[in-house]
Amino acid sequence: QMQDIRMALRGKAVVVMGKNTMIRKGLEIGHERFPEAGMGTLRANVRGNMGFIFATNCTLDDIRESLNNHRRLSAAKAGQVSVVNLNIPSGPTGMDPSQTNFFQALNIGTKIVKGQIELVSDFPILKVGDKVSP
């Protein structure tokens, strides 16, 4: 994904990624050479894995548009806040009738049709803004 962003911004901007200690050291050296540039403040705010994009021949709106074009959804992890609504759709599950107790424990309405369990209605799992639980 980062490689796609680098290729999209080639000629417009420079993407710098690196180890945190190297980035912090580079900002420290830059602050010593050019104290008025504000690199000390930037260095104080560097936490976790970070990269920098320096615009050379474009505006920040062009960079933002390129980043939004390469945005992808990822799997939810425990503790994150949901950005989408997630439902289990109604219909056949492919599970045999001996496993109805699984759905009863979760309070999900089911019926047995043609030798398999079928959900009666959509069952909401997550709503936008809910915290994902394990």
Backbone as CSV, one residue per row, in Angstrom:
resi,resn,N_x,N_y,N_z,CA_x,CA_y,CA_z,C_x,C_y,C_z
1,GLN,0.826,-1.183,0.000,0.000,0.000,0.000,0.874,1.252,0.000
2,MET,1.912,1.294,0.821,2.792,2.466,0.851,3.517,2.619,-0.479
3,GLN,3.852,1.513,-1.112,4.543,1.584,-2.399,3.634,2.217,-3.448
4,ASP,2.346,1.899,-3.410,1.391,2.505,-4.345,1.304,4.013,-4.123
5,ILE,1.325,4.432,-2.864,1.277,5.862,-2.542,2.544,6.546,-3.035
6,ARG,3.704,5.928,-2.817,4.959,6.499,-3.313,4.929,6.679,-4.824
7,MET,4.422,5.674,-5.538,4.376,5.767,-7.003,3.396,6.854,-7.448
8,ALA,2.267,6.993,-6.753,1.288,8.011,-7.118,1.826,9.421,-6.875
9,LEU,2.678,9.572,-5.873,3.215,10.893,-5.532,4.565,11.182,-6.183
10,ARG,5.082,10.251,-6.976,6.388,10.435,-7.605,6.381,11.702,-8.471
11,GLY,7.366,12.571,-8.266,7.459,13.821,-9.007,6.692,14.961,-8.357
12,LYS,5.771,14.644,-7.430,4.979,15.668,-6.753,5.442,15.889,-5.319
13,ALA,5.837,14.792,-4.668,6.201,14.858,-3.252,7.210,13.762,-2.942
14,VAL,7.848,13.899,-1.782,8.828,12.917,-1.321,8.265,12.253,-0.069
15,VAL,8.219,10.922,-0.083,7.733,10.152,1.065,8.945,9.601,1.809
16,VAL,9.054,9.933,3.103,10.185,9.486,3.918,9.661,8.580,5.020
17,MET,10.133,7.334,5.026,9.789,6.379,6.076,11.103,5.860,6.639
18,GLY,11.124,5.514,7.898,12.346,4.990,8.475,12.133,4.558,9.905
19,LYS,13.185,4.077,10.494,13.144,3.690,11.896,12.928,4.925,12.755
20,ASN,12.205,4.755,13.861,11.882,5.885,14.723,13.131,6.574,15.255
21,THR,14.138,5.792,15.641,15.349,6.407,16.192,16.077,7.217,15.121
22,MET,16.061,6.745,13.877,16.723,7.488,12.798,15.966,8.782,12.486
23,ILE,14.649,8.722,12.480,13.860,9.923,12.224,14.069,10.933,13.342
24,ARG,14.050,10.470,14.580,14.256,11.373,15.714,15.655,11.987,15.680
25,LYS,16.666,11.192,15.326,18.034,11.697,15.231,18.149,12.734,14.110
26,GLY,17.524,12.462,12.972,17.535,13.415,11.870,16.871,14.731,12.239
27,LEU,15.749,14.664,12.952,15.075,15.883,13.398,15.909,16.636,14.424
28,GLU,16.625,15.902,15.268,17.504,16.544,16.259,18.634,17.303,15.562
29,ILE,19.274,16.657,14.579,20.351,17.310,13.825,19.805,18.522,13.073
30,GLY,18.626,18.376,12.465,18.002,19.501,11.777,17.693,20.643,12.709
31,HIS,17.277,20.331,13.938,16.995,21.379,14.927,18.274,22.100,15.341
32,GLU,19.378,21.355,15.456,20.656,21.986,15.824,21.132,22.929,14.716
33,ARG,20.952,22.533,13.459,21.413,23.355,12.331,20.482,24.541,12.064
34,PHE,19.170,24.313,12.168,18.181,25.353,11.885,17.167,25.427,13.021
35,PRO,17.534,26.075,14.139,16.646,26.096,15.313,15.313,26.803,15.064
36,GLU,15.267,27.732,14.111,14.037,28.487,13.865,13.027,27.704,13.019
37,ALA,13.424,26.547,12.480,12.534,25.770,11.605,11.456,25.004,12.374
38,GLY,11.583,24.849,13.677,10.564,24.177,14.481,10.677,22.665,14.498
39,MET,11.856,22.119,14.167,12.018,20.665,14.153,12.044,20.083,15.553
40,GLY,12.378,20.877,16.547,12.355,20.409,17.932,10.936,20.074,18.369
41,THR,9.989,20.914,17.987,8.578,20.664,18.299,8.090,19.415,17.577
42,LEU,8.503,19.283,16.312,8.120,18.104,15.533,8.694,16.842,16.159
43,ARG,9.934,16.895,16.592,10.590,15.740,17.219,9.881,15.337,18.508
44,ALA,9.417,16.320,19.270,8.728,16.032,20.532,7.397,15.316,20.294
45,ASN,6.807,15.505,19.117,5.503,14.896,18.821,5.601,13.583,18.062
46,VAL,6.804,13.126,17.732,6.970,11.855,17.023,6.805,10.718,18.018
47,ARG,5.723,9.923,17.817,5.464,8.766,18.667,5.004,7.621,17.774
48,GLY,5.500,6.441,18.021,5.109,5.288,17.228,5.721,5.346,15.838
49,ASN,5.283,4.437,14.975,5.795,4.408,13.606,5.193,5.557,12.815
50,MET,6.059,6.344,12.183,5.625,7.512,11.430,6.392,7.637,10.146
51,GLY,5.790,8.325,9.218,6.458,8.691,7.983,6.133,10.130,7.690
52,PHE,6.898,10.744,6.808,6.672,12.135,6.444,6.507,12.241,4.943
53,ILE,5.635,13.135,4.523,5.460,13.428,3.102,5.771,14.907,2.917
54,PHE,6.800,15.190,2.117,7.201,16.559,1.836,6.726,16.932,0.444
55,ALA,5.845,17.937,0.355,5.314,18.382,-0.939,6.381,19.188,-1.659
56,THR,6.697,18.814,-2.899,7.689,19.541,-3.686,7.047,20.284,-4.849
57,ASN,6.174,19.616,-5.585,5.560,20.225,-6.766,4.046,20.092,-6.759
58,CYS,3.424,20.144,-5.584,1.970,20.019,-5.517,1.467,20.683,-4.247
59,THR,0.139,20.705,-4.100,-0.471,21.270,-2.895,-0.798,20.150,-1.918
60,LEU,-1.120,20.529,-0.705,-1.491,19.532,0.302,-2.802,18.832,-0.066
61,ASP,-3.682,19.535,-0.779,-4.938,18.913,-1.221,-4.672,17.761,-2.190
62,ASP,-3.664,17.910,-3.067,-3.303,16.828,-3.990,-2.809,15.603,-3.220
63,ILE,-2.012,15.845,-2.188,-1.493,14.741,-1.369,-2.638,14.061,-0.622
64,ARG,-3.530,14.863,-0.045,-4.673,14.307,0.697,-5.544,13.460,-0.221
65,GLU,-5.775,13.941,-1.448,-6.579,13.191,-2.412,-5.908,11.867,-2.777
66,SER,-4.606,11.881,-2.960,-3.871,10.660,-3.281,-3.925,9.659,-2.122
67,LEU,-3.792,10.143,-0.901,-3.871,9.263,0.267,-5.274,8.665,0.399
68,ASN,-6.305,9.463,0.157,-7.675,8.953,0.252,-7.975,7.938,-0.841
69,ASN,-7.350,8.072,-2.008,-7.553,7.105,-3.081,-6.968,5.737,-2.739
70,HIS,-5.966,5.702,-1.870,-5.300,4.447,-1.523,-5.719,3.927,-0.151
71,ARG,-6.788,4.452,0.409,-7.263,4.014,1.721,-8.015,2.698,1.575
72,ARG,-7.734,1.746,2.468,-8.402,0.439,2.453,-8.911,0.112,3.844
73,LEU,-9.996,-0.619,3.898,-10.512,-1.085,5.181,-9.690,-2.278,5.643
74,SER,-9.576,-2.442,6.941,-8.854,-3.592,7.480,-9.732,-4.289,8.516
75,ALA,-9.292,-5.427,8.959,-10.048,-6.203,9.941,-10.094,-5.468,11.279
76,ALA,-11.210,-5.612,11.954,-11.379,-4.978,13.259,-10.566,-5.718,14.310
77,LYS,-10.001,-4.968,15.235,-9.254,-5.548,16.352,-9.950,-5.142,17.646
78,ALA,-9.819,-5.955,18.661,-10.465,-5.692,19.943,-10.005,-4.350,20.501
79,GLY,-10.979,-3.552,20.950,-10.681,-2.258,21.538,-10.834,-1.091,20.573
80,GLN,-10.880,-1.355,19.270,-11.056,-0.276,18.303,-12.510,0.156,18.249
81,VAL,-12.746,1.357,17.722,-14.101,1.862,17.547,-14.554,1.527,16.131
82,SER,-15.748,0.979,16.002,-16.275,0.561,14.703,-16.581,1.769,13.823
83,VAL,-16.212,1.671,12.538,-16.498,2.731,11.577,-17.605,2.310,10.604
84,VAL,-18.124,1.095,10.751,-19.184,0.589,9.883,-20.222,-0.166,10.716
85,ASN,-21.424,-0.312,10.145,-22.436,-1.182,10.737,-22.207,-2.587,10.210
86,LEU,-22.286,-3.587,11.095,-22.061,-4.967,10.682,-23.222,-5.833,11.161
87,ASN,-23.844,-6.540,10.221,-24.968,-7.422,10.527,-24.688,-8.813,9.987
88,ILE,-25.253,-9.833,10.679,-25.278,-11.180,10.121,-26.568,-11.248,9.309
89,PRO,-26.502,-11.500,7.999,-27.717,-11.479,7.178,-28.620,-12.675,7.479
90,SER,-29.928,-12.451,7.296,-30.869,-13.552,7.478,-30.715,-14.532,6.326
91,GLY,-31.103,-15.785,6.578,-31.008,-16.802,5.542,-30.326,-18.054,6.049
92,PRO,-30.065,-19.006,5.152,-29.466,-20.276,5.561,-28.015,-20.107,6.029
93,THR,-27.663,-20.886,7.052,-26.313,-20.811,7.604,-25.429,-21.964,7.143
94,GLY,-26.030,-23.058,6.701,-25.248,-24.228,6.328,-24.889,-25.105,7.513
95,MET,-25.378,-24.754,8.712,-25.098,-25.541,9.917,-26.242,-26.528,10.155
96,ASP,-25.910,-27.703,10.699,-26.946,-28.707,10.935,-27.725,-28.386,12.209
97,PRO,-28.947,-28.924,12.345,-29.840,-28.574,13.456,-29.308,-28.875,14.849
98,SER,-28.277,-29.699,14.967,-27.750,-30.008,16.306,-27.022,-28.807,16.922
99,GLN,-26.760,-27.765,16.141,-26.001,-26.611,16.648,-26.885,-25.411,16.960
100,THR,-28.184,-25.628,17.147,-29.087,-24.510,17.450,-28.783,-23.879,18.803
101,ASN,-28.225,-24.653,19.744,-27.914,-24.086,21.067,-26.896,-22.944,20.987
102,PHE,-26.048,-22.946,19.971,-25.088,-21.857,19.760,-25.840,-20.545,19.542
103,PHE,-26.853,-20.565,18.692,-27.628,-19.364,18.391,-28.546,-18.992,19.558
104,GLN,-29.074,-20.003,20.283,-29.934,-19.727,21.434,-29.151,-19.009,22.526
105,ALA,-27.893,-19.383,22.716,-27.057,-18.731,23.729,-26.823,-17.257,23.397
106,LEU,-26.806,-16.929,22.104,-26.598,-15.543,21.668,-27.906,-14.792,21.454
107,ASN,-29.020,-15.478,21.717,-30.359,-14.885,21.588,-30.641,-14.453,20.144
108,ILE,-30.286,-15.316,19.188,-30.529,-15.071,17.767,-31.650,-15.993,17.312
109,GLY,-32.708,-15.406,16.703,-33.857,-16.181,16.253,-33.521,-17.056,15.056
110,THR,-33.855,-18.358,15.154,-33.571,-19.302,14.067,-34.774,-20.194,13.807
111,LYS,-34.745,-20.849,12.654,-35.697,-21.916,12.352,-34.956,-22.944,11.508
112,ILE,-35.511,-24.155,11.467,-34.863,-25.227,10.706,-35.619,-25.425,9.405
113,VAL,-34.905,-25.283,8.285,-35.492,-25.430,6.951,-34.613,-26.374,6.150
114,LYS,-35.208,-27.450,5.621,-34.502,-28.421,4.778,-33.219,-28.953,5.431
115,GLY,-33.302,-29.258,6.705,-32.185,-29.905,7.386,-31.029,-28.989,7.750
116,GLN,-31.244,-27.669,7.730,-30.182,-26.764,8.181,-30.785,-25.565,8.905
117,ILE,-29.981,-24.908,9.711,-30.441,-23.760,10.488,-30.514,-22.536,9.570
118,GLU,-31.600,-21.780,9.733,-31.774,-20.550,8.965,-32.073,-19.417,9.937
119,LEU,-31.404,-18.275,9.758,-31.663,-17.109,10.608,-32.946,-16.447,10.154
120,VAL,-33.791,-16.082,11.122,-35.095,-15.505,10.820,-34.955,-14.063,10.334
121,SER,-34.065,-13.280,10.969,-33.890,-11.877,10.586,-32.414,-11.489,10.723
122,ASP,-32.062,-10.340,10.147,-30.689,-9.839,10.281,-30.378,-9.621,11.757
123,PHE,-29.158,-9.955,12.151,-28.745,-9.771,13.539,-27.604,-8.770,13.587
124,PRO,-27.805,-7.584,14.223,-26.735,-6.575,14.279,-25.619,-7.001,15.230
125,ILE,-24.388,-6.894,14.764,-23.224,-7.208,15.596,-22.571,-5.931,16.086
126,LEU,-22.326,-4.995,15.160,-21.689,-3.719,15.492,-22.454,-2.568,14.877
127,LYS,-22.438,-1.443,15.581,-22.972,-0.193,15.035,-21.814,0.809,15.013
128,VAL,-21.933,1.815,14.181,-20.890,2.839,14.080,-20.705,3.484,15.454
129,GLY,-19.470,3.537,15.915,-19.165,4.143,17.216,-19.046,3.155,18.356
130,ASP,-19.507,1.897,18.167,-19.375,0.877,19.216,-17.922,0.422,19.317
131,LYS,-17.536,0.002,20.509,-16.194,-0.543,20.711,-16.215,-2.027,20.365
132,VAL,-15.212,-2.478,19.611,-15.127,-3.883,19.215,-14.648,-4.691,20.416
133,SER,-15.393,-5.761,20.741,-14.998,-6.621,21.867,-14.446,-7.928,21.309
134,PRO,-13.587,-8.609,22.100,-12.987,-9.857,21.602,-13.994,-10.985,21.466
